Protein backbone atom coordinates (compact mmCIF):
# COMPACT_ATOMS: atom_id res chain seq x y z
CA UNK A 1 0.00 0.00 0.00
CA UNK A 2 1.37 3.45 -0.95
CA UNK A 3 2.02 5.83 1.94
CA UNK A 4 0.05 8.52 0.11
CA UNK A 5 -3.01 6.29 0.25
CA UNK A 6 -2.80 5.66 4.00
CA UNK A 7 -5.09 7.83 6.11
CA UNK A 8 -3.52 9.02 9.33
CA UNK A 9 -6.35 7.86 11.53
CA UNK A 10 -6.16 4.29 10.22
CA UNK A 11 -2.41 3.93 9.83
CA UNK A 12 -0.80 1.42 12.17
CA UNK A 13 2.92 1.84 12.82
CA UNK A 14 3.50 -1.85 12.11
CA UNK A 15 2.90 -0.99 8.45
CA UNK A 16 5.76 1.54 8.48
CA UNK A 17 8.60 -0.63 9.82
CA UNK A 18 11.76 0.62 8.10
CA UNK A 19 14.20 -2.14 9.12
CA UNK A 20 14.37 -5.42 11.00
CA UNK A 21 18.07 -5.26 11.85
CA UNK A 22 19.11 -6.82 15.12
CA UNK A 23 22.27 -7.92 16.93
CA UNK A 24 23.19 -9.98 19.98
CA UNK A 25 23.84 -8.19 23.31
CA UNK A 26 27.16 -10.06 23.56
CA UNK A 27 28.52 -8.56 20.32
CA UNK A 28 31.64 -6.45 20.93
CA UNK A 29 31.70 -2.70 20.37
CA UNK A 30 34.28 -2.99 17.60
CA UNK A 31 32.09 -5.36 15.57
CA UNK A 32 29.08 -3.04 15.84
CA UNK A 33 31.10 0.03 14.84
CA UNK A 34 32.44 -1.85 11.82
CA UNK A 35 28.85 -2.59 10.75
CA UNK A 36 28.01 1.12 10.88
CA UNK A 37 31.16 1.99 8.88
CA UNK A 38 30.34 -0.60 6.20
CA UNK A 39 26.65 0.35 5.91
CA UNK A 40 26.50 4.13 5.52
CA UNK A 41 22.68 4.23 5.61
CA UNK A 42 22.39 2.02 8.68
CA UNK A 43 21.04 4.23 11.48
CA UNK A 44 20.17 1.77 14.25
CA UNK A 45 20.44 -1.83 15.43
CA UNK A 46 18.11 -3.43 17.96
CA UNK A 47 19.76 -5.46 20.72
CA UNK A 48 17.67 -8.62 20.83
CA UNK A 49 17.83 -11.81 22.88
CA UNK A 50 15.18 -14.55 22.75
CA UNK A 51 13.03 -12.26 20.54
CA UNK A 52 12.90 -9.55 23.24
CA UNK A 53 14.51 -6.11 22.98
CA UNK A 54 17.23 -5.25 25.54
CA UNK A 55 18.40 -1.98 24.03
CA UNK A 56 19.02 0.07 20.90
CA UNK A 57 22.37 0.87 19.27
CA UNK A 58 22.17 4.20 17.43
CA UNK A 59 24.85 5.25 14.93
CA UNK A 60 25.19 8.84 16.15
CA UNK A 61 25.18 8.02 19.86
CA UNK A 62 27.65 5.14 19.51
CA UNK A 63 30.14 7.34 17.66
CA UNK A 64 29.56 10.23 20.08
CA UNK A 65 30.35 7.92 23.03
CA UNK A 66 33.54 6.69 21.39
CA UNK A 67 34.51 10.23 20.43
CA UNK A 68 34.16 11.53 24.00
CA UNK A 69 36.24 8.66 25.34
CA UNK A 70 38.63 8.55 22.34
CA UNK A 71 37.29 5.08 21.59
CA UNK A 72 40.31 2.90 22.19
CA UNK A 73 39.39 1.62 25.66
CA UNK A 74 36.07 0.30 24.35
CA UNK A 75 37.23 -1.46 21.20
CA UNK A 76 37.30 -5.23 21.52
CA UNK A 77 36.78 -5.10 25.28
CA UNK A 78 33.16 -4.21 25.94
CA UNK A 79 29.94 -5.89 24.83
CA UNK A 80 27.73 -3.42 22.97
CA UNK A 81 25.01 -3.61 25.62
CA UNK A 82 27.22 -1.62 28.02
CA UNK A 83 27.07 1.60 25.97
CA UNK A 84 23.67 1.50 24.22
CA UNK A 85 20.30 3.00 25.10
CA UNK A 86 18.56 0.40 27.28
CA UNK A 87 15.29 2.31 27.48
CA UNK A 88 14.28 2.99 23.86
CA UNK A 89 10.72 3.93 22.98
CA UNK A 90 8.85 0.64 22.41
CA UNK A 91 5.33 0.58 20.90
CA UNK A 92 2.93 -2.08 19.72
CA UNK A 93 2.60 -2.68 15.99
CA UNK A 94 -1.13 -1.96 16.21
CA UNK A 95 -0.64 1.54 17.59
CA UNK A 96 -1.67 4.45 15.36
CA UNK A 97 0.74 6.72 13.53
CA UNK A 98 -0.59 9.82 15.31
CA UNK A 99 -0.27 8.33 18.80
CA UNK A 100 3.25 7.02 18.15
CA UNK A 101 4.43 10.30 16.64
CA UNK A 102 3.06 12.16 19.67
CA UNK A 103 5.00 9.86 22.02
CA UNK A 104 8.18 10.33 19.97
CA UNK A 105 7.90 14.12 20.05
CA UNK A 106 7.48 14.15 23.84
CA UNK A 107 10.97 12.72 24.33
CA UNK A 108 13.96 14.89 25.20
CA UNK A 109 15.68 16.78 22.40
CA UNK A 110 18.59 14.34 22.57
CA UNK A 111 16.26 11.39 21.91
CA UNK A 112 13.44 12.88 19.87
CA UNK A 113 14.57 11.51 16.51
CA UNK A 114 15.86 8.14 17.69
CA UNK A 115 14.44 5.02 16.04
CA UNK A 116 11.35 3.46 17.66
CA UNK A 117 11.15 -0.26 18.48
CA UNK A 118 8.04 -2.07 17.23
CA UNK A 119 6.85 -5.23 19.01
CA UNK A 120 3.84 -7.53 18.74
CA UNK A 121 1.21 -8.07 21.42
CA UNK A 122 3.56 -10.53 23.19
CA UNK A 123 6.37 -7.95 23.24
CA UNK A 124 8.36 -9.89 20.63
CA UNK A 125 10.61 -7.77 18.42
CA UNK A 126 9.25 -7.03 14.93
CA UNK A 127 11.42 -4.20 13.64
CA UNK A 128 12.41 -0.53 13.85
CA UNK A 129 10.46 2.54 12.87
CA UNK A 130 12.17 5.73 11.67
CA UNK A 131 10.75 8.96 13.10
CA UNK A 132 11.84 10.62 9.87
CA UNK A 133 9.79 8.03 7.99
CA UNK A 134 6.78 8.78 10.16
CA UNK A 135 7.10 12.49 9.49
CA UNK A 136 7.24 11.78 5.76
CA UNK A 137 4.24 9.45 6.03
CA UNK A 138 2.30 12.08 7.92
CA UNK A 139 3.23 14.70 5.34
CA UNK A 140 1.97 12.47 2.51
CA UNK A 141 -1.25 11.69 4.35
CA UNK A 142 -2.03 15.36 4.90
CA UNK A 143 -2.76 15.80 1.21
CA UNK A 144 -5.74 18.07 1.98
CA UNK A 145 -3.34 20.70 3.28
CA UNK A 146 -0.44 21.43 0.94
CA UNK A 147 1.17 23.81 3.39
CA UNK A 148 1.19 21.26 6.20
CA UNK A 149 2.58 18.62 3.88
CA UNK A 150 5.40 20.88 2.67
CA UNK A 151 6.30 21.82 6.24
CA UNK A 152 6.45 18.15 7.27
CA UNK A 153 8.60 17.21 4.27
CA UNK A 154 10.90 20.19 4.76
CA UNK A 155 11.35 19.33 8.43
CA UNK A 156 12.19 15.72 7.61
CA UNK A 157 14.71 16.68 4.90
CA UNK A 158 16.41 19.26 7.13
CA UNK A 159 16.55 16.78 9.98
CA UNK A 160 18.02 14.14 7.67
CA UNK A 161 20.73 16.50 6.40
CA UNK A 162 21.76 17.67 9.88
CA UNK A 163 21.75 14.12 11.18
CA UNK A 164 23.93 12.86 8.31
CA UNK A 165 26.48 15.68 8.65
CA UNK A 166 26.76 15.25 12.41
CA UNK A 167 26.89 11.47 12.25
CA UNK A 168 29.45 11.39 9.42
CA UNK A 169 31.68 13.94 11.15
CA UNK A 170 31.64 12.20 14.53
CA UNK A 171 32.20 8.82 12.90
CA UNK A 172 35.08 10.14 10.81
CA UNK A 173 36.80 11.94 13.69
CA UNK A 174 36.43 8.87 15.90
CA UNK A 175 37.97 6.74 13.17
CA UNK A 176 40.83 9.21 12.66
CA UNK A 177 41.60 9.34 16.39
CA UNK A 178 41.94 5.55 16.46
CA UNK A 179 44.98 5.62 14.16
CA UNK A 180 47.31 7.87 16.21
CA UNK A 181 45.99 6.30 19.41
CA UNK A 182 46.89 2.83 18.18
CA UNK A 183 50.34 4.05 17.08
CA UNK A 184 51.01 5.57 20.51
CA UNK A 185 49.76 2.53 22.44
CA UNK A 186 51.58 0.06 20.18
CA UNK A 187 54.88 1.91 20.37
CA UNK A 188 54.58 2.33 24.16
CA UNK A 189 53.89 -1.38 24.68
CA UNK A 190 56.85 -2.36 22.49
CA UNK A 191 59.15 0.02 24.37
CA UNK A 192 58.02 -1.44 27.70
CA UNK A 193 58.86 -4.91 26.40
CA UNK A 194 62.30 -3.74 25.23
CA UNK A 195 63.05 -2.20 28.63
CA UNK A 196 62.18 -5.48 30.35
CA UNK A 197 64.40 -7.41 27.94
CA UNK A 198 67.24 -4.88 28.15
CA UNK A 199 67.09 -4.24 24.38
CA UNK A 200 67.59 -0.52 23.89
CA UNK A 201 68.82 -0.56 20.30
CA UNK A 202 65.37 -0.17 18.71
CA UNK A 203 63.93 2.27 21.24
CA UNK A 204 64.83 5.38 19.23
CA UNK A 205 62.75 4.11 16.32
CA UNK A 206 59.69 3.58 18.51
CA UNK A 207 60.18 6.97 20.15
CA UNK A 208 59.80 8.38 16.63
CA UNK A 209 56.54 6.47 16.20
CA UNK A 210 55.29 7.87 19.50
CA UNK A 211 56.09 11.38 18.29
CA UNK A 212 54.29 10.87 14.98
CA UNK A 213 51.20 9.54 16.74
CA UNK A 214 51.17 12.41 19.22
CA UNK A 215 51.66 15.04 16.48
CA UNK A 216 48.78 13.60 14.43
CA UNK A 217 46.46 13.43 17.44
CA UNK A 218 47.33 16.99 18.50
CA UNK A 219 46.58 18.27 14.98
CA UNK A 220 43.17 16.57 14.91
CA UNK A 221 42.15 17.81 18.37
CA UNK A 222 43.48 21.33 17.74
CA UNK A 223 41.45 21.62 14.54
CA UNK A 224 38.27 20.44 16.29
CA UNK A 225 38.74 22.93 19.14
CA UNK A 226 39.60 25.75 16.74
CA UNK A 227 36.49 25.10 14.64
CA UNK A 228 34.34 25.15 17.79
CA UNK A 229 35.83 28.48 18.91
CA UNK A 230 35.46 30.09 15.49
CA UNK A 231 31.82 29.01 15.13
CA UNK A 232 31.08 30.31 18.65
CA UNK A 233 32.77 33.64 17.86
CA UNK A 234 35.21 33.18 20.75
CA UNK A 235 38.47 33.09 18.82
CA UNK A 236 40.70 35.94 20.04
CA UNK A 237 43.63 37.53 18.20
CA UNK A 238 46.79 38.04 20.28
CA UNK A 239 49.39 39.81 18.17
CA UNK A 240 53.09 39.99 18.95
CA UNK A 241 56.48 39.99 17.18
CA UNK A 242 58.13 36.73 16.08
CA UNK A 243 60.76 35.53 13.63
CA UNK A 244 59.21 34.05 10.48
CA UNK A 245 62.10 31.89 9.32
CA UNK A 246 62.41 30.28 12.75
CA UNK A 247 58.70 29.42 12.59
CA UNK A 248 59.09 27.95 9.10
CA UNK A 249 62.04 25.85 10.31
CA UNK A 250 59.93 24.51 13.20
CA UNK A 251 57.07 23.56 10.87
CA UNK A 252 59.56 21.98 8.45
CA UNK A 253 60.91 19.74 11.21
CA UNK A 254 57.40 18.63 12.13
CA UNK A 255 56.73 17.89 8.45
CA UNK A 256 59.81 15.66 8.27
CA UNK A 257 58.49 13.68 11.23
CA UNK A 258 55.12 13.22 9.52
CA UNK A 259 56.80 12.02 6.32
CA UNK A 260 58.56 9.19 8.13
CA UNK A 261 60.91 7.42 5.76
CA UNK A 262 59.45 8.74 2.50
CA UNK A 263 61.84 10.13 -0.11
CA UNK A 264 60.71 13.72 0.30
CA UNK A 265 63.01 16.68 0.96
CA UNK A 266 61.62 19.52 3.07
CA UNK A 267 63.23 22.90 2.46
CA UNK A 268 62.75 26.41 3.85
CA UNK A 269 63.16 29.35 1.49
CA UNK A 270 63.04 32.53 3.57
CA UNK A 271 65.16 35.39 4.83
CA UNK A 272 65.14 36.25 8.55
CA UNK A 273 62.22 38.63 9.16
CA UNK A 274 60.38 39.91 12.21
CA UNK A 275 56.61 40.02 11.78
CA UNK A 276 53.85 41.15 14.11
CA UNK A 277 50.79 38.87 14.14
CA UNK A 278 49.15 36.14 16.21
CA UNK A 279 51.98 33.59 16.35
CA UNK A 280 49.76 30.66 17.41
CA UNK A 281 47.32 31.19 14.55
CA UNK A 282 50.03 31.70 11.93
CA UNK A 283 51.73 28.54 13.17
CA UNK A 284 48.45 26.59 12.98
CA UNK A 285 47.87 27.77 9.40
CA UNK A 286 51.34 26.61 8.35
CA UNK A 287 51.04 23.31 10.26
CA UNK A 288 47.74 22.53 8.52
CA UNK A 289 49.10 23.37 5.07
CA UNK A 290 52.35 21.46 5.63
CA UNK A 291 50.52 18.45 7.06
CA UNK A 292 48.29 18.42 4.00
CA UNK A 293 51.36 18.52 1.75
CA UNK A 294 53.00 15.66 3.66
CA UNK A 295 49.84 13.59 3.42
CA UNK A 296 49.72 13.73 -0.38
CA UNK A 297 53.42 13.72 -1.29
CA UNK A 298 55.20 10.38 -1.70
CA UNK A 299 58.43 11.67 -3.23
CA UNK A 300 60.05 14.90 -4.32
CA UNK A 301 60.05 18.18 -2.39
CA UNK A 302 57.98 20.22 0.02
CA UNK A 303 59.02 23.85 0.16
CA UNK A 304 58.03 26.36 2.86
CA UNK A 305 58.57 29.97 1.87
CA UNK A 306 58.08 33.57 2.94
CA UNK A 307 58.21 36.68 0.78
CA UNK A 308 57.76 40.33 1.72
CA UNK A 309 55.22 42.17 -0.48
CA UNK A 310 53.49 45.52 -0.41
CA UNK A 311 51.57 45.89 2.87
CA UNK A 312 52.38 42.42 4.16
CA UNK A 313 53.90 39.00 3.59
CA UNK A 314 53.10 35.94 1.51
CA UNK A 315 53.66 32.54 3.13
CA UNK A 316 53.76 29.60 0.74
CA UNK A 317 53.68 25.81 0.97
CA UNK A 318 54.61 24.08 -2.28
CA UNK A 319 54.66 20.31 -2.83
CA UNK A 320 55.33 17.84 -5.65
CA UNK A 321 52.48 15.55 -4.59
CA UNK A 322 49.44 14.16 -6.37
CA UNK A 323 47.85 17.55 -7.00
CA UNK A 324 44.16 18.35 -7.41
CA UNK A 325 41.85 18.16 -10.42
CA UNK A 326 40.45 21.57 -11.51
CA UNK A 327 36.87 20.49 -10.75
CA UNK A 328 37.86 19.56 -7.18
CA UNK A 329 39.61 22.81 -6.23
CA UNK A 330 36.42 24.41 -4.88
CA UNK A 331 35.93 21.47 -2.49
CA UNK A 332 39.27 21.94 -0.74
CA UNK A 333 38.12 24.54 1.79
CA UNK A 334 34.67 23.06 2.51
CA UNK A 335 34.16 21.85 6.10
CA UNK A 336 34.21 18.06 6.59
CA UNK A 337 34.99 17.60 2.89
CA UNK A 338 37.71 15.55 1.25
CA UNK A 339 38.41 15.24 -2.45
CA UNK A 340 38.74 11.47 -2.04
CA UNK A 341 35.53 9.56 -1.45
CA UNK A 342 34.98 7.49 1.69
CA UNK A 343 35.34 4.27 -0.29
CA UNK A 344 38.55 5.20 -2.11
CA UNK A 345 40.26 7.36 0.52
CA UNK A 346 43.83 6.26 1.20
CA UNK A 347 44.92 9.25 3.28
CA UNK A 348 43.91 10.04 6.83
CA UNK A 349 42.42 13.33 7.98
CA UNK A 350 39.22 14.93 9.24
CA UNK A 351 38.85 17.25 6.25
CA UNK A 352 39.04 20.25 8.62
CA UNK A 353 42.63 21.43 8.17
CA UNK A 354 42.14 23.61 5.09
CA UNK A 355 38.80 24.92 6.36
CA UNK A 356 40.42 25.99 9.64
CA UNK A 357 43.32 27.56 7.76
CA UNK A 358 41.04 29.69 5.60
CA UNK A 359 39.00 30.85 8.60
CA UNK A 360 42.13 31.71 10.60
CA UNK A 361 43.56 33.61 7.63
CA UNK A 362 40.32 35.60 7.36
CA UNK A 363 40.43 36.36 11.11
CA UNK A 364 43.90 37.80 10.57
CA UNK A 365 42.62 39.95 7.69
CA UNK A 366 44.38 37.96 4.98
CA UNK A 367 43.61 35.74 2.01
CA UNK A 368 44.51 32.19 0.97
CA UNK A 369 44.79 30.85 -2.58
CA UNK A 370 45.75 27.55 -4.19
CA UNK A 371 47.22 26.58 -7.54
CA UNK A 372 47.47 22.93 -8.51
CA UNK A 373 48.28 20.68 -11.45
CA UNK A 374 46.89 17.19 -11.12
CA UNK A 375 49.74 14.71 -10.87
CA UNK A 376 52.39 17.39 -10.35
CA UNK A 377 51.70 19.09 -7.03
CA UNK A 378 50.05 22.08 -5.38
CA UNK A 379 51.00 25.51 -4.06
CA UNK A 380 49.10 27.25 -1.27
CA UNK A 381 49.77 30.96 -0.71
CA UNK A 382 48.70 32.98 2.33
CA UNK A 383 48.77 36.78 2.31
CA UNK A 384 48.82 38.42 5.75
CA UNK A 385 48.75 42.21 6.13
CA UNK A 386 51.51 43.84 8.13
CA UNK A 387 54.97 45.31 7.97
CA UNK A 388 57.70 42.62 8.02
CA UNK A 389 61.08 43.89 9.20
CA UNK A 390 64.32 42.27 7.97
CA UNK A 391 66.33 40.84 10.85
CA UNK A 392 70.01 41.59 10.51
CA UNK A 393 72.58 39.22 12.01
CA UNK A 394 74.05 40.31 15.31
CA UNK A 395 77.68 41.34 15.41
N, C-alpha and C positions, 0 to 999 in steps of 0.2 A: 504494500500500500504506500502511495506517495505521501510524503510529509505534508504537502500542500493540501491533500484531501482529508487530513486528520483534523477533526474539530477538537478544540482545546478541552472542552468539557468531557469528551469521551476518550481522550487519549490516555492510555496507560503507559507508564514509564517502561514496562517490560518490553514494549514495542520499539523502544528507542535505544536499546542496549548497543553501545558503540564498540565494545570489545569484550572478550571472554578470557583475557590473559590472566594467568595465575602462576604463582611460584610457591615453593615450599618454605616454611619459616626457618628451616635449617640452612638454606642457601647462604653462602658467604657474601659479604658486601661487594667484594671485587667482582664476583660473577654477575651480580645484579647491575653494577655500574657498567660492565662490559656490554650487557644487553641493551642498556640505554644508549651507549655509544654506537652500537651497531644498527639500532633501529631509531633513526632520527625522529620519526613521528610517534614513537611510543611514549605516552605521557604517564601511564600508571600501570602498576602490577598489583593484583590482589594477593595477599598472603593467605593461603588456604591450606587447611589440614582437615582431612575427613569431611570434605565438602562444606566446612564452616570457615567463615572469614575471621582471621586473627588480627589483621592490620592491612594497611595500604601503603605501598611504596610509590612515592610521587617523584618524577624526574627532577623537578625544580628543587624540592625540599631535600632530596638525597644529595644533590650536588652542593646545595647551600650548606648542609651539615659538614660535608667533606671539606668544603672551602674554608669554613670557619676553623676547622681543626687541622687544616693542611693535609687531611686525607690519609697520610701514610700509616697512622696508628690503627686505622680501621681496616685497611686492606688485608684480606686473607686471614683476619683474626676474629672478626665478629660476625655472628649470624645476622642476617638482614633485619630480623625481628627486633633487634636491640635499638635500631635507629629510625624505625618507621612510625607512622601514625597508627596507634592502636585503637583509636576511637573515631574511625571514619563515619560519615553519614551513611546509614544503612536503611533502605526502604524496601517495601514489598513491591513485587512486579506489578501488582494490581492497582497500585496507587496512581492517582491522576497526575498529569503533567503539571497542572497549576499548583497542586498541593506540594509536590516535590520541589518545584522551583521556589516556592515560598519558603520551605524549610532550608534550602540551599542558601538563599539570600539573607537568612537570619544569622548565618554563621559569622564568625569574626572575619575581618578583611583579609587576614592571612590565610584563611581556609575557604573563602567564599567560592572560589572557582575550582576547588579540588574535585576530582572525580567522585561520583556517588556509587556506592555498592548496591546492587540489586539482588535480592534473595527471593526464594519462593515462600509459600506459607509455612514451610517447615524450617525456615531460616537457612536453607541450603543455597550456596553461592550459584548465581546464574550468570552474572557479568557485571560490567562497569558502564556507567552512564556519564557522558560528558556534559557538564553544565553549559559549555559553549554550544553543544548540539541541541540542548533543550532551548536555549535562547533562540537559535536558528529555527527550531521547530515552532516555537511560539510565534516568531516573526512571520513564518509562512502561513500559520493558521489564522493570523489576524489580517486576512486579506481584505476585510471590509474597511480597514483603516490603513491606507497607504502610509501615512505619516508614522503610525505606531510600528508598522512593519519595517520601515527604513531605519527607524531609531534602534530597533532590536538588532537588525542586521549590522548596522554600523557599530553598535556596542560590541557585538560578538567579534567582528573583524579587528577592531582596535584591541580588544582583549587578547585575541590570538597573536597579533603582532608583538605586543608588549611581552606576552608570555614567552614567545619564541626567542626574542632578543635577550631577555633576562636569562632564560634557561640555557641558551647556547653560550652566552658569555660566562656564566658560572661554571658550566660544564667544561668549557675550554680552558679557563683559568685554573680550575682544579686539576685538569689533565696536565697543564704546563708545569704546575707546581710539583707534580709527582716526579718529573724528570730530575730537576736539581736536587730534590729531597733524596731520591734514590742514590744519586751520585755521592752526596755527602755521607749518607748512612753506609753505603757500600765501602767507600774509601776509609771511613772511620773504623769500621769493623775489621778491614784488612790490616790497618795500621796497628790495631790492638793485638791482632794475631801475631804480627811481626815483632812487636815489643815482647810478647810472651816467649817467642821462639829465639829472641836475640838477633833477628835478621833486620838490620837497619839499612841495608844497601838499597832497597826499593822504596824506602819511606819518602824520599824526596818526590818521587813520581806521584805517589798517592796524595801528598800534600798539595801538589799541583791540581789534582782532580778535586780535592776539597775546595780549593780556591775557585775553580771554574764553577762548581756547583753553587757556591755562596754568591759569586758575582751574578750568575743567572737569576738566582732567587731574589737577590736584592733589586735587580732591574725590574722584575715582574711586580714585586710589591711596591716599589717606588712609583711605577707608572700607575698602578691602581689607586694609590693614595693621592697622587697628583691629580688624576682625573676627578676624583671625588672633591678635592679642594677647589678645582677650577669650576666645576659645575655648581658648587655651593657658593661661589663668589668669595671664597676665603683665602685665595692665594695672594700673599703679600709680596711686594718687591723690595728687596733690601740691597741697595746699590753700594758698591765699594770698589776701590782699585785692586787690580790683580794683573799678573803677568800672563799674557796670552800664550806665548810659546811654551811656558812651563805647564799650562793647562793642557795644551795639545799633546805634549810629551806624556803626561799622566794618562790621558785617554788612549794614546797609542799603546802604552804598556798594557792597559786593560784589554785592548783589542788583540794583542799578541796572545794573551792568556786564553781568550775566547777561541782563537783560531787553532789552539792545540798544536798538532804537528803538521798542519797543512802548509803547503809550499806557497805561502803568501808573505810578501815583504810589506811591512808597515813603515811608512816614512812620514816625517813632519817637515813641511815646507813653510817656514815662517821666520820672520825676524823678531827679535825681542821687542815687545811693545806693552806698555801699561795701558789698561783700558778700565773705564769705570762702568760697572753694570752689576747685575745680581749674579755673583759667581756661581752659586748653587744651580740656578736655572740655566745659565750658559753651559755649565758642565753637563747637566742632564740632557740638554739638547744634543751636545756633541756625543755623549755616551749612547744615546738612542740611535743617532745616525751611524756611528761607528759600529755598534752592535748589529745594526741592520746590514751594513756592508760585510761584516765578518760572516754573517749567517748565509749570505748568498755568493760568497767568493771562495772558490775551491783552489785557485792558483792565480799567481800574478801579483798585483800590488794594490794596497789601500793607502791612499795619500790624504793626510790631514793638513789643511792649509789655512792661512790667514793673510788677508791683503787689506791695506788701508785704502779707503776710497773717500770721495767727497762726503762729508757729514757722517762718517761712520766706518765700519769695517765689514768685510765679507769673509765669513768662515766657510770652508768648503770641505766636503768629504767625498773623495773620488775613489771608485773601485773598478776592478776589471772582472766583475762577477757576471751573473747570468743576464742582468739587465731586465728591462720591462717593456712589454709590447705597448705601442702607442695607445691602443684602446683601453689599456689597464692603468694608465698614468693617473686618471682622475680618481681611481679607487684607493690610491696609496694613502691618502690622508683621512679616509673615512674611518670612524670609530668602529672597532671590532671587526674590521674588514681585512682580508688577506687576498692577494692576487691568486694564490693557489687555492683550489677547492679543498673541502674537508677530506675528500676521498683520495686526492692526489698529493696532498701536502707532505713534503719531505722535511720541511724546516720548522723548528719550534718557534713559538712566539704567541703573544696574546693578540697581536694586531693593534696594539695601543701605542707603540713607540712613536710612530710618525705622527699620529693624531696629537699626542702629548707635545711633541716637538713643535708642531705648528701653533698650538694654542699658547705654549710658553713664548715662542717668538712673537706672537701677536701681543701678549702681555707686555713684552719688552719694547713694543713699538716698531718691530721689524717685519721682515718678510722672508719667506722660504720658497725656493723654487727647485725644480728637479729637471735634469736632462738625462735621457737614457736611450741607448741603442740596444735592442734585444740581442743577447748573445755576446755583447761586448762591454757591458758595464754601465754604471750610473754615476751621476755627479749631483750632489745636493749642495745648494748654496744658501747661506743664511746671512741676510743683511741686518745689522744692528746699528741703530743711530748712536752717535757719540763722537768723541774726539780722542782717538788713540794717540799715545805719546811714545815715540821711539825711546827704548831704554838703552843708554850707552853703557858700555862696560866700565866697571870701576877701575881706577888706577891702582 
